[in-house]
Amino acid sequence: MTDGPGDVSMTNNCLLASAAAGETAGIAIEVLRDASGAISLANDVGAVPAQRLHEDLMVLLHSNWAAVSDTHRWARAVAESLPLAKSNLIASASSNQPDVGRRH
C-alpha cells in the first residue's frame, strides 16, 4: 500500500499499528514471526539493522499486544483449536534475561 511517492507501509509499521489497535478494540492479535519482517532503519537518532529490529519488535509485541509464534506452532494451535499463549509486560520486564549490550 502506498500513500504517496516514496511512502510505503512496512511490516514494522503495520504490525505495531494493528496490534495496538487490536488491543484497544478487544481483539486478540496473533503475529507469525517467520511470515513477517522489517527493514533496516537509520535516521538522526540512530540505526537498526533489519534482523535486530524484527527480533526486538517480536519481543515487544509478545510482551503485551500480541501472541507471537512461528507458522508451524500457529498451524498446530489452529488445528487443535487452542489459543496461542502470550506474555505480559510485567512478566517480560521481570524475566531473568541478561541485558546484552542494549542501548536504553
The 8 nearest C-alpha neighbors of each residue, nearest first, counted from 0:
[[1, 8, 7, 2, 6, 9, 3, 13],
 [0, 2, 7, 3, 6, 8, 4, 5],
 [3, 1, 6, 7, 0, 4, 8, 5],
 [2, 4, 6, 1, 5, 7, 0, 8],
 [5, 3, 6, 2, 1, 7, 0, 8],
 [4, 6, 3, 7, 1, 2, 8, 0],
 [7, 5, 3, 4, 2, 1, 8, 0],
 [8, 6, 1, 0, 5, 9, 2, 3],
 [7, 9, 0, 1, 12, 13, 6, 10],
 [10, 8, 12, 11, 13, 7, 37, 38],
 [9, 11, 13, 12, 14, 37, 36, 35],
 [10, 12, 37, 9, 14, 13, 15, 36],
 [11, 13, 9, 10, 15, 14, 16, 8],
 [14, 12, 10, 16, 15, 11, 17, 9],
 [15, 13, 17, 16, 11, 12, 10, 18],
 [14, 16, 18, 12, 13, 17, 19, 11],
 [15, 17, 13, 19, 14, 18, 20, 12],
 [18, 16, 20, 14, 19, 15, 21, 13],
 [17, 19, 21, 15, 20, 16, 64, 14],
 [18, 20, 16, 22, 21, 17, 15, 64],
 [21, 19, 17, 23, 22, 18, 16, 24],
 [22, 20, 26, 24, 18, 19, 23, 17],
 [21, 23, 25, 19, 24, 20, 26, 18],
 [22, 24, 20, 25, 21, 19, 26, 18],
 [25, 23, 21, 22, 26, 20, 19, 27],
 [24, 26, 22, 23, 21, 27, 20, 28],
 [27, 25, 21, 24, 22, 28, 23, 20],
 [28, 26, 25, 29, 21, 65, 22, 66],
 [29, 27, 65, 18, 26, 66, 21, 30],
 [28, 30, 66, 65, 67, 27, 31, 68],
 [31, 29, 67, 32, 66, 68, 65, 28],
 [32, 30, 69, 68, 34, 33, 70, 67],
 [31, 33, 69, 34, 35, 68, 30, 67],
 [32, 34, 69, 31, 35, 70, 36, 68],
 [35, 33, 31, 32, 36, 70, 69, 30],
 [36, 34, 32, 33, 31, 10, 37, 30],
 [35, 37, 53, 10, 11, 38, 34, 32],
 [36, 38, 11, 53, 49, 10, 52, 39],
 [37, 39, 49, 40, 36, 48, 11, 52],
 [40, 38, 49, 48, 47, 37, 41, 52],
 [39, 41, 47, 46, 38, 48, 42, 49],
 [42, 40, 46, 45, 47, 39, 43, 44],
 [41, 43, 44, 45, 46, 40, 47, 39],
 [42, 44, 45, 41, 46, 40, 47, 39],
 [45, 43, 42, 46, 41, 47, 40, 102],
 [46, 44, 42, 41, 43, 47, 40, 48],
 [45, 47, 41, 40, 42, 48, 44, 39],
 [46, 48, 40, 39, 52, 41, 49, 51],
 [49, 47, 39, 51, 50, 52, 40, 46],
 [48, 50, 39, 38, 52, 37, 51, 53],
 [51, 49, 53, 52, 48, 54, 37, 39],
 [52, 50, 54, 53, 49, 48, 55, 47],
 [51, 53, 49, 55, 50, 54, 56, 47],
 [52, 54, 50, 56, 37, 51, 55, 36],
 [55, 53, 51, 57, 56, 52, 50, 58],
 [54, 56, 52, 58, 57, 53, 51, 59],
 [55, 57, 59, 53, 58, 54, 60, 52],
 [56, 58, 60, 54, 55, 59, 61, 53],
 [59, 57, 55, 61, 56, 60, 62, 54],
 [60, 58, 56, 62, 57, 61, 55, 63],
 [59, 61, 64, 57, 65, 62, 58, 63],
 [62, 60, 65, 58, 66, 67, 63, 59],
 [63, 61, 87, 88, 86, 59, 60, 91],
 [62, 64, 87, 88, 61, 60, 65, 86],
 [63, 65, 60, 18, 61, 22, 19, 62],
 [66, 64, 28, 61, 60, 29, 67, 63],
 [65, 67, 85, 29, 61, 83, 84, 30],
 [68, 66, 30, 61, 29, 65, 31, 32],
 [69, 67, 31, 32, 73, 30, 72, 70],
 [68, 70, 31, 32, 33, 72, 71, 73],
 [69, 71, 73, 72, 31, 74, 68, 33],
 [70, 72, 74, 73, 69, 75, 68, 76],
 [73, 71, 75, 74, 69, 70, 76, 68],
 [72, 74, 70, 76, 75, 71, 68, 69],
 [75, 73, 77, 71, 76, 72, 70, 78],
 [74, 76, 78, 72, 73, 77, 79, 71],
 [77, 75, 81, 73, 79, 74, 78, 80],
 [76, 78, 80, 74, 79, 75, 81, 73],
 [79, 77, 75, 76, 80, 74, 81, 73],
 [78, 80, 76, 77, 81, 75, 74, 82],
 [81, 79, 77, 78, 76, 82, 75, 83],
 [80, 82, 76, 79, 77, 83, 78, 75],
 [83, 81, 84, 76, 80, 77, 73, 66],
 [84, 82, 66, 85, 81, 76, 73, 29],
 [83, 85, 66, 82, 86, 67, 68, 65],
 [86, 84, 66, 61, 65, 83, 87, 67],
 [85, 87, 62, 61, 63, 91, 90, 84],
 [88, 86, 63, 62, 90, 89, 91, 85],
 [87, 89, 62, 91, 63, 90, 92, 86],
 [90, 88, 92, 91, 87, 93, 62, 94],
 [91, 89, 93, 87, 92, 88, 94, 86],
 [92, 90, 88, 89, 94, 93, 62, 87],
 [93, 91, 89, 90, 94, 88, 62, 87],
 [92, 94, 90, 91, 89, 95, 96, 88],
 [95, 93, 91, 96, 92, 90, 89, 97],
 [94, 96, 97, 93, 92, 91, 98, 90],
 [95, 97, 94, 98, 93, 99, 92, 91],
 [98, 96, 99, 95, 94, 100, 101, 93],
 [97, 99, 100, 101, 96, 95, 102, 103],
 [100, 98, 101, 97, 96, 102, 103, 95],
 [99, 101, 98, 102, 97, 103, 96, 51],
 [102, 100, 99, 98, 103, 97, 55, 51],
 [101, 103, 100, 99, 98, 45, 47, 46],
 [102, 101, 100, 98, 99, 45, 44, 55]]
